[in-house]
Amino acid sequence: MTRRTKLLVGGLGLVALVVAYIALRPAGDRVAVDLIEQLPTAKDRRPSPDVFSVVDATLGGQRERAILTRQPSRIKYNLTVPDEAWLKFSLGLLEESWTVPGDGVLFQIGVSSGPQYVELLNMVVNPYGNPSERGWQQLVLDLSQFAGENVDLIFNTYSSPAPNTGKDSNGDAALWGAPRIVIR
């Protein structure tokens, strides 16, 4: 074998190794369900479908596609949870809300599987009262306990934290940023 042939074979071998590495390496999260795309077909949108809009929202310089609602609401998605599934999303209030006196928005997420309801998130975002919340609150929730099950994934917003839920709606422009189910 000539030196030129050896270099050619060695180069092809190196190219094959690089291609194999790229093809077989973990690629990070893979989106299984884009919940913004699924919004029009959600099982339930309360109080009515017209209170939800899909917007490109910029909070603290970061832009995300989001579901916006300005009142207490519920979105219910019916889906089968894939193996190794995680729910990735962000929470926030529109920047116009940050200087409006108010007590924030209560965000809740739960999963209903038959008679069982499991609360996964119960969080108040109040950028007026807590300036550190002036931006997207990035969150990831593990859904692996529901793998293979057909469930209702429920997103709720309330105008105030408990126990005064619904009494103060000042500045309540709630955003569910880029909600999606990913495979890790």
C-alpha positions as CSV (number, residue, x, y, z in Angstrom):
1,M,0.0,0.0,0.0
2,T,1.4,3.4,-1.0
3,R,1.7,6.3,1.4
4,R,-1.0,8.1,-0.5
5,T,-3.4,5.2,-0.2
6,K,-2.6,4.9,3.5
7,L,-3.4,8.7,4.0
8,L,-6.6,8.3,2.0
9,V,-7.8,5.3,4.0
10,G,-6.8,7.1,7.3
11,G,-8.6,10.2,6.3
12,L,-11.8,8.3,5.3
13,G,-11.5,6.5,8.7
14,L,-11.3,9.8,10.5
15,V,-14.3,11.1,8.6
16,A,-16.3,8.0,9.4
17,L,-15.4,8.4,13.1
18,V,-16.6,12.1,13.1
19,V,-19.8,11.1,11.3
20,A,-20.5,8.3,13.8
21,Y,-19.8,10.6,16.8
22,I,-22.2,13.2,15.5
23,A,-24.9,10.6,14.7
24,L,-24.6,8.7,18.0
25,R,-24.0,11.4,20.5
26,P,-26.8,12.5,22.8
27,A,-28.5,15.4,21.1
28,G,-30.0,17.0,24.2
29,D,-33.7,17.4,24.6
30,R,-36.0,16.2,21.8
31,V,-39.4,18.0,21.7
32,A,-42.2,15.3,21.8
33,V,-45.2,17.7,22.1
34,D,-45.2,21.4,21.5
35,L,-48.1,22.6,23.7
36,I,-48.5,25.9,22.0
37,E,-49.1,24.1,18.7
38,Q,-51.6,21.9,20.6
39,L,-53.5,24.8,22.2
40,P,-56.3,24.9,19.5
41,T,-57.1,21.3,20.2
42,A,-56.7,21.3,24.0
43,K,-59.4,19.3,25.7
44,D,-60.5,22.3,27.8
45,R,-59.8,26.1,27.6
46,R,-61.6,28.0,30.4
47,P,-63.3,30.4,30.8
48,S,-63.4,30.3,27.0
49,P,-60.9,29.8,24.1
50,D,-60.8,33.5,23.3
51,V,-59.1,34.5,26.6
52,F,-55.9,32.8,25.3
53,S,-53.5,34.2,22.7
54,V,-50.2,33.1,21.4
55,V,-47.6,35.9,21.5
56,D,-43.9,36.5,21.1
57,A,-43.1,37.9,24.6
58,T,-39.9,39.6,25.6
59,L,-39.1,39.6,29.3
60,G,-35.8,41.0,30.6
61,G,-34.4,40.9,27.1
62,Q,-35.3,37.2,26.5
63,R,-37.9,36.4,23.8
64,E,-40.1,33.4,23.9
65,R,-43.2,32.2,22.2
66,A,-45.9,32.0,24.9
67,I,-49.5,31.6,25.8
68,L,-50.9,34.8,27.3
69,T,-54.0,35.1,29.5
70,R,-55.2,38.2,31.4
71,Q,-57.6,36.4,33.7
72,P,-58.0,33.3,35.8
73,S,-57.8,30.4,33.4
74,R,-57.4,26.7,32.7
75,I,-55.9,24.7,29.8
76,K,-56.3,20.9,29.8
77,Y,-54.4,18.8,27.4
78,N,-55.1,15.1,27.0
79,L,-52.1,13.1,26.0
80,T,-50.1,9.9,26.4
81,V,-46.9,10.6,28.3
82,P,-43.8,9.3,26.5
83,D,-41.0,7.5,28.3
84,E,-38.3,9.8,29.8
85,A,-40.6,12.8,29.4
86,W,-40.1,16.2,31.1
87,L,-42.3,19.3,30.9
88,K,-40.2,22.3,30.1
89,F,-41.6,25.8,30.2
90,S,-41.2,29.3,31.6
91,L,-43.5,31.5,33.6
92,G,-43.7,35.3,33.6
93,L,-45.9,38.4,33.5
94,L,-45.8,40.9,30.7
95,E,-43.3,43.7,31.4
96,E,-46.3,46.2,31.5
97,S,-47.3,44.4,34.7
98,W,-44.1,44.9,36.5
99,T,-44.9,48.4,37.8
100,V,-48.6,47.9,38.4
101,P,-49.4,47.4,42.1
102,G,-50.7,43.9,42.6
103,D,-50.1,40.6,44.3
104,G,-49.0,38.5,41.3
105,V,-50.4,35.4,39.6
106,L,-50.7,31.9,41.0
107,F,-49.6,29.3,38.5
108,Q,-50.5,25.7,39.0
109,I,-49.8,22.5,37.0
110,G,-51.2,19.1,37.7
111,V,-51.8,15.7,36.2
112,S,-55.1,13.9,36.3
113,S,-55.0,10.2,35.7
114,G,-58.4,8.6,36.3
115,P,-59.5,9.6,39.9
116,Q,-56.0,10.6,40.9
117,Y,-54.8,14.2,40.7
118,V,-51.1,15.0,41.3
119,E,-50.1,18.7,41.7
120,L,-46.7,19.3,40.1
121,L,-46.4,23.0,40.5
122,N,-47.9,25.7,42.7
123,M,-46.0,29.0,42.3
124,V,-46.7,32.7,42.6
125,V,-45.0,35.1,40.2
126,N,-45.1,38.7,41.4
127,P,-42.7,41.0,39.6
128,Y,-44.2,44.1,41.3
129,G,-43.6,42.8,44.8
130,N,-40.4,40.8,44.0
131,P,-38.2,42.5,41.4
132,S,-36.1,39.4,41.0
133,E,-39.1,37.9,39.2
134,R,-38.9,40.4,36.4
135,G,-38.1,38.0,33.7
136,W,-38.7,34.4,32.7
137,Q,-38.8,31.8,35.4
138,Q,-37.4,28.7,33.7
139,L,-38.8,25.4,35.0
140,V,-38.5,21.7,34.2
141,L,-40.8,19.0,35.7
142,D,-40.3,15.3,35.6
143,L,-43.2,13.4,34.1
144,S,-41.6,9.9,34.1
145,Q,-44.0,8.7,36.8
146,F,-46.8,8.9,34.2
147,A,-44.9,7.2,31.3
148,G,-47.2,5.3,29.0
149,E,-50.3,6.6,30.7
150,N,-53.1,8.7,29.0
151,V,-53.5,11.7,31.3
152,D,-54.9,15.2,31.5
153,L,-52.1,17.8,31.9
154,I,-53.7,20.8,33.5
155,F,-52.4,24.4,33.5
156,N,-54.2,26.9,35.8
157,T,-53.7,30.6,36.6
158,Y,-55.4,32.5,39.4
159,S,-55.5,36.2,40.0
160,S,-54.0,36.0,43.5
161,P,-52.1,33.6,45.7
162,A,-54.2,31.5,48.1
163,P,-56.2,32.1,50.2
164,N,-57.3,35.3,48.4
165,T,-57.4,33.6,45.0
166,G,-59.1,35.8,42.5
167,K,-59.4,39.0,44.5
168,D,-56.7,41.1,43.0
169,S,-56.3,41.1,39.2
170,N,-54.1,44.2,38.9
171,G,-51.4,43.6,36.3
172,D,-52.3,40.0,35.8
173,A,-50.9,39.3,32.3
174,A,-49.8,35.7,32.8
175,L,-47.5,34.0,30.3
176,W,-46.8,30.3,29.8
177,G,-43.5,30.5,27.9
178,A,-42.6,27.8,25.4
179,P,-44.5,24.9,27.1
180,R,-43.4,21.6,25.7
181,I,-42.9,18.0,26.6
182,V,-39.3,16.8,25.9
183,I,-37.5,13.5,25.9
184,R,-34.2,13.6,27.8
